[in-house]
Amino acid sequence: MNNTHIGLIGLGNMGFQMAARLRETGHRLVVFDARPEPMSRAVALGATAAASPTDVADRAETVLTSLPTPRASLEVATGGEGIIHGSRVRRVVELSTIGAHTARQLCALLAERGIAVLDCPVSGGTAGARNGTLALMASGPEHEFASVTPLLEALGRPFLVATEPGAGQTMKLINNLMAATTLAATAEVMVMGVKAGLDPTVMIDVLNAGSGATHASRDKFPRAVLPRTFDFGFATGLMTKDVQLYLREAAKLGTPTELAEAVARRWEETTDSQGPDADFTTIVKPLESAAGVIVDGRDDRRRR
């Protein structure tokens, strides 16, 4: 077992699964989350509880953060009880999706205290975190990336996208816009097909055998929509936030966003109707309501 403590702040859906994976691969963890329930679960796995982000940074040279919003990341890093006040921390690996602007802010603020930052958002969902198959999109100093590569390999496949701060965030926003678009498009065509009288299970089989296959048709729909469980493990509010971050980044660059704007409207409507904490596979539900059908793969009772 690795005798050096690794810090991990943020034990949400992704963070907790990454904590479990790191414990399984022999890493000693010191963890913090504002909520007691995930803290208790992490301690039950063998992690050590910390009292604050500063406490984590007093105990670990490398601190991973997995947080829901740019504001949360800034507060955890630089607030009154933030990582920046820790006595031992040497580097922060920011696993959250916060946008390039916030990532550059973090780098600049922590650099004033001699703390390096690897901007390293992840993709692969809770299953990827649990199984160690995430894609990790890092940007930052090459020597810092090399120093944490063995740690990141416990979580999945790390890529050094670039050395400039924020580049990993840009790559993640590109990735998530593609994921958001394919899920929205798959939901729309599935509703249309069911309305026309097609069997949704047969539709998915045909899409996956043809050129219409996407991650949504191969994984999200079979796992969470057709069985009507809606438990894939990522929230509508988080996907909406990521698409909005993409639009802001694209606007700064002056690149076209017509398709992204349409996708953003669909996600905003889904978040409004289903709630920000609803699983993102519920994007199909407002479309079903509008069409008067249900994309149900459990039996043939699909029309309302």
C-alpha positions as CSV (number, residue, x, y, z in Angstrom):
1,M,0.0,0.0,0.0
2,N,1.1,3.6,-0.8
3,N,2.2,5.1,2.5
4,T,1.7,8.7,1.3
5,H,-1.7,10.3,2.0
6,I,-3.6,11.6,-1.0
7,G,-6.2,14.3,-0.3
8,L,-9.7,14.1,-1.9
9,I,-12.2,16.9,-1.4
10,G,-15.8,16.4,-2.7
11,L,-17.6,13.1,-2.2
12,G,-20.5,13.4,-4.6
13,N,-21.5,10.8,-7.2
14,M,-18.1,11.0,-8.9
15,G,-15.9,11.9,-6.0
16,F,-17.1,9.0,-3.8
17,Q,-16.6,6.5,-6.5
18,M,-13.1,7.8,-7.1
19,A,-12.4,7.5,-3.4
20,A,-13.6,3.9,-3.5
21,R,-11.4,3.2,-6.5
22,L,-8.3,4.8,-4.9
23,R,-8.8,2.8,-1.7
24,E,-9.2,-0.4,-3.7
25,T,-5.9,0.3,-5.4
26,G,-4.0,0.8,-2.1
27,H,-3.9,4.5,-1.7
28,R,-4.2,6.1,1.7
29,L,-6.8,8.9,1.6
30,V,-7.7,11.9,3.7
31,V,-11.1,13.2,2.6
32,F,-13.5,16.1,3.2
33,D,-17.0,16.8,2.2
34,A,-19.5,19.3,3.8
35,R,-22.0,16.5,4.2
36,P,-21.6,13.9,7.0
37,E,-23.2,11.0,5.2
38,P,-20.6,10.5,2.4
39,M,-17.9,11.2,4.9
40,S,-19.1,8.3,7.0
41,R,-19.2,6.1,4.0
42,A,-15.7,7.0,2.9
43,V,-14.4,6.4,6.5
44,A,-16.0,3.0,6.3
45,L,-13.9,2.3,3.3
46,G,-10.7,3.1,5.3
47,A,-10.3,6.8,4.5
48,T,-9.3,9.4,7.1
49,A,-11.8,12.2,7.7
50,A,-10.6,15.8,7.7
51,A,-12.3,18.8,9.3
52,S,-11.9,21.2,6.4
53,P,-10.1,21.7,3.0
54,T,-7.3,23.3,5.0
55,D,-7.0,20.2,7.2
56,V,-6.7,18.0,4.0
57,A,-4.0,20.3,2.7
58,D,-2.2,20.1,6.0
59,R,-1.9,16.3,5.7
60,A,-1.4,15.6,1.9
61,E,1.0,16.9,-0.7
62,T,-1.4,16.0,-3.5
63,V,-5.0,17.1,-3.2
64,L,-7.7,16.0,-5.7
65,T,-10.9,18.0,-5.9
66,S,-14.2,16.9,-7.4
67,L,-16.8,19.6,-7.0
68,P,-20.1,20.6,-8.7
69,T,-19.6,24.3,-9.7
70,P,-16.8,26.8,-10.5
71,R,-17.8,28.8,-7.3
72,A,-17.4,25.7,-5.2
73,S,-14.0,25.0,-6.6
74,L,-12.8,28.6,-5.9
75,E,-14.2,28.5,-2.4
76,V,-12.6,25.2,-1.6
77,A,-9.3,26.2,-3.0
78,T,-9.0,29.8,-1.8
79,G,-11.7,30.5,0.8
80,G,-11.1,31.1,4.5
81,E,-10.7,27.3,5.2
82,G,-9.4,26.6,1.7
83,I,-6.6,24.4,0.4
84,I,-4.4,27.5,-0.1
85,H,-3.9,27.8,3.7
86,G,-2.6,24.2,4.0
87,S,1.0,23.6,5.2
88,R,1.8,20.4,3.3
89,V,0.1,20.7,0.0
90,R,2.3,21.0,-3.1
91,R,-0.2,20.4,-5.9
92,V,-3.9,20.4,-6.6
93,V,-5.5,18.1,-9.3
94,E,-8.8,19.8,-10.2
95,L,-11.0,17.0,-11.4
96,S,-14.1,19.2,-11.6
97,T,-15.6,20.8,-14.8
98,I,-15.3,24.5,-14.1
99,G,-14.4,26.1,-17.4
100,A,-11.0,27.5,-18.6
101,H,-11.4,30.9,-17.0
102,T,-11.9,29.6,-13.5
103,A,-9.1,27.0,-14.0
104,R,-6.7,29.9,-14.9
105,Q,-7.9,31.8,-11.8
106,L,-7.1,28.9,-9.6
107,C,-3.7,28.4,-11.1
108,A,-2.8,32.0,-10.6
109,L,-4.1,32.3,-7.0
110,L,-2.5,29.0,-5.8
111,A,0.8,29.8,-7.6
112,E,1.2,32.8,-5.3
113,R,1.5,30.2,-2.5
114,G,3.8,27.9,-4.5
115,I,1.0,25.4,-5.1
116,A,0.9,23.9,-8.6
117,V,-2.4,23.1,-10.3
118,L,-3.2,20.4,-12.8
119,D,-6.5,21.2,-14.5
120,C,-7.8,17.6,-15.0
121,P,-11.5,17.1,-15.7
122,V,-12.7,13.6,-16.2
123,S,-15.2,11.7,-18.4
124,G,-16.8,8.3,-18.0
125,G,-19.5,8.7,-15.4
126,T,-19.8,7.0,-12.1
127,A,-19.2,3.6,-13.7
128,G,-15.9,4.8,-15.1
129,A,-14.9,6.2,-11.7
130,R,-15.9,2.9,-10.0
131,N,-14.1,0.7,-12.5
132,G,-11.0,2.9,-13.1
133,T,-11.8,3.5,-16.8
134,L,-12.2,7.3,-16.8
135,A,-10.6,9.6,-19.4
136,L,-8.6,12.3,-17.6
137,M,-7.9,15.4,-19.6
138,A,-5.0,17.2,-17.9
139,S,-3.3,20.5,-18.6
140,G,-0.4,22.0,-16.7
141,P,3.3,21.6,-16.1
142,E,4.7,18.4,-17.6
143,H,6.7,17.5,-14.5
144,E,3.6,17.8,-12.3
145,F,1.6,15.6,-14.7
146,A,4.4,13.0,-14.7
147,S,4.5,13.0,-10.9
148,V,0.8,12.1,-10.6
149,T,0.4,9.9,-13.6
150,P,0.7,6.6,-11.5
151,L,-2.1,8.0,-9.3
152,L,-4.3,9.1,-12.2
153,E,-3.8,5.7,-13.9
154,A,-5.6,4.1,-10.9
155,L,-8.7,6.1,-12.1
156,G,-8.4,5.6,-15.8
157,R,-6.4,6.8,-18.8
158,P,-4.7,10.2,-18.3
159,F,-4.0,12.5,-21.2
160,L,-1.8,15.6,-21.1
161,V,-3.8,17.8,-23.4
162,A,-1.5,20.9,-23.2
163,T,0.7,22.7,-20.7
164,E,-1.4,25.9,-20.7
165,P,-3.8,26.3,-17.8
166,G,-7.4,25.7,-18.7
167,A,-6.8,23.6,-21.8
168,G,-8.1,20.5,-20.0
169,Q,-11.3,22.3,-19.3
170,T,-11.7,23.3,-22.9
171,M,-11.3,19.6,-23.9
172,K,-13.8,18.5,-21.3
173,L,-16.4,21.1,-22.5
174,I,-16.0,19.8,-26.1
175,N,-16.4,16.3,-24.9
176,N,-19.5,17.1,-22.8
177,L,-21.2,19.1,-25.5
178,M,-20.9,16.0,-27.8
179,A,-22.3,13.8,-25.0
180,A,-25.1,16.3,-24.3
181,T,-25.9,16.6,-28.1
182,T,-26.0,12.8,-28.8
183,L,-28.2,12.1,-25.7
184,A,-30.6,14.9,-26.7
185,A,-30.8,13.8,-30.3
186,T,-31.2,10.1,-29.4
187,A,-34.1,11.0,-27.0
188,E,-35.8,13.0,-29.8
189,V,-35.5,10.4,-32.5
190,M,-36.6,7.6,-30.1
191,V,-39.7,9.5,-29.2
192,M,-40.5,10.1,-32.9
193,G,-40.0,6.4,-33.7
194,V,-42.3,5.2,-30.9
195,K,-44.9,7.7,-31.9
196,A,-44.7,6.2,-35.4
197,G,-45.3,2.7,-34.0
198,L,-41.7,1.4,-33.8
199,D,-40.5,-0.9,-31.0
200,P,-37.9,1.1,-29.0
201,T,-35.8,-2.0,-28.2
202,V,-35.6,-2.8,-31.9
203,M,-34.8,0.8,-32.7
204,I,-31.8,0.8,-30.3
205,D,-30.6,-2.5,-31.8
206,V,-30.8,-1.1,-35.3
207,L,-29.1,2.2,-34.4
208,N,-26.3,0.3,-32.7
209,A,-25.8,-1.9,-35.8
210,G,-25.7,1.1,-38.1
211,S,-24.2,4.5,-38.5
212,G,-26.5,6.1,-36.0
213,A,-24.8,4.5,-33.0
214,T,-23.7,6.8,-30.2
215,H,-22.7,6.3,-26.6
216,A,-26.3,7.3,-25.8
217,S,-27.7,4.4,-27.9
218,R,-25.1,1.9,-26.8
219,D,-25.1,2.6,-23.1
220,K,-27.4,5.3,-21.7
221,F,-30.7,4.2,-23.3
222,P,-30.2,0.4,-22.7
223,R,-29.1,1.0,-19.1
224,A,-31.4,3.8,-17.9
225,V,-34.2,4.7,-20.4
226,L,-35.6,1.5,-21.8
227,P,-35.8,-0.1,-18.3
228,R,-37.2,3.2,-17.0
229,T,-34.8,3.4,-14.1
230,F,-33.3,6.8,-15.0
231,D,-30.2,6.1,-12.8
232,F,-27.2,6.5,-15.0
233,G,-25.5,8.7,-12.4
234,F,-25.2,12.3,-13.8
235,A,-27.6,15.2,-13.0
236,T,-29.4,17.3,-15.5
237,G,-28.3,20.4,-13.7
238,L,-24.6,19.5,-14.1
239,M,-25.0,18.8,-17.8
240,T,-26.9,22.1,-18.3
241,K,-24.0,23.8,-16.5
242,D,-21.4,22.2,-18.7
243,V,-23.3,23.2,-21.9
244,Q,-23.6,26.7,-20.7
245,L,-19.9,26.8,-19.9
246,Y,-19.2,25.6,-23.4
247,L,-21.3,28.4,-24.9
248,R,-19.4,31.0,-22.8
249,E,-16.0,29.6,-23.9
250,A,-17.1,29.5,-27.6
251,A,-18.4,33.1,-27.4
252,K,-15.0,34.3,-26.1
253,L,-13.3,32.5,-29.0
254,G,-15.9,33.8,-31.5
255,T,-16.7,30.3,-32.9
256,P,-20.2,29.3,-34.2
257,T,-22.7,28.0,-31.6
258,E,-26.0,27.5,-33.5
259,L,-26.2,23.8,-32.7
260,A,-24.9,24.2,-29.1
261,E,-27.5,26.9,-28.5
262,A,-30.3,24.5,-29.5
263,V,-28.8,21.8,-27.3
264,A,-28.6,24.2,-24.4
265,R,-32.3,25.1,-24.7
266,R,-33.2,21.4,-24.6
267,W,-31.1,20.9,-21.4
268,E,-32.5,24.1,-19.8
269,E,-36.0,22.9,-20.5
270,T,-35.2,19.5,-19.0
271,T,-33.7,20.9,-15.9
272,D,-36.7,23.2,-15.4
273,S,-39.2,20.4,-15.8
274,Q,-37.4,17.5,-14.2
275,G,-35.3,19.3,-11.6
276,P,-31.5,19.9,-11.5
277,D,-30.9,16.7,-9.4
278,A,-32.8,14.4,-11.8
279,D,-30.7,11.9,-13.8
280,F,-29.8,13.4,-17.2
281,T,-31.4,10.5,-19.0
282,T,-34.7,12.1,-18.0
283,I,-34.2,14.4,-21.0
284,V,-36.5,12.0,-22.8
285,K,-39.5,12.7,-20.4
286,P,-40.5,16.2,-21.7
287,L,-40.3,14.9,-25.2
288,E,-42.5,11.9,-24.3
289,S,-45.0,14.3,-22.7
290,A,-45.2,16.5,-25.8
291,A,-45.7,13.4,-28.1
292,G,-48.0,11.4,-25.8
293,V,-45.8,8.3,-25.8
294,I,-43.4,6.5,-23.5
295,V,-40.1,5.0,-24.7
296,D,-40.5,1.8,-22.6
297,G,-38.4,-1.2,-23.4
298,R,-39.9,-3.4,-20.7
299,D,-43.1,-4.3,-22.5
300,D,-45.4,-3.1,-25.3
301,R,-47.4,-0.6,-23.2
302,R,-45.8,2.4,-24.7
303,R,-48.7,4.7,-25.6
304,R,-50.3,6.8,-22.9
